[in-house]
Amino acid sequence: MYNHIVVPLDGSHNSKLALSEALKLVKQFNAELTIVNVADDKRLIYTVTGTGIANTGGYYKELNERATAILAEGQKLAEDAGVTPKTEILHGSPKQVIAVEYPETHDVDLIVMGKSGTDAIDRLLVGSTTAAVVRNALTNVLVIAEPTNS
């Protein structure tokens, strides 16, 4: 049923819950797992210099270092569960990349993601990444919520 499952990780607890659920599905369907982190380039601060546009403050490097750390943690969790994932750092708007760009070019059958992530300010200003992915995804989306004690 599912051959290629993608889990976007942002370092949040909910994204780790999504990875845990995806690992069960990967085993059940003998599917390929790709763990991605989207470095949100829209937040880069640019300055015009004498040679053109260059990023300032090492923010691009910090984005990539953070993405690498998040993916390494996700890879370890997957490998501890007996799954060898592919990992990728992607760039752009997370909503667009997760919902459309990546599935369009990588034959994705299912996106598994947490109900909410790390960026509460962005969610308040422009809406939840998860909600946008659910509305616009080119493939099925499974949203994992925090378990309740009821």
Salt bridges, closest charged atoms under 4 A:
GLU21 OE1 - LYS24 NZ 3.40
GLU32 OE2 - HIS4 NE2 3.92
ASP40 OD2 - LYS42 NZ 3.02
ASP40 OD2 - ARG43 NE 3.58
ASP41 OD1 - HIS91 ND1 3.32
GLU65 OE2 - LYS61 NZ 3.82
GLU73 OE2 - LYS16 NZ 3.06
ASP80 OD2 - LYS76 NZ 2.83
GLU88 OE2 - LYS86 NZ 3.31
ASP119 OD2 - ARG43 NH2 2.60
ASP122 OD1 - ARG43 NH2 3.55
GLU146 OE1 - HIS13 NE2 3.20
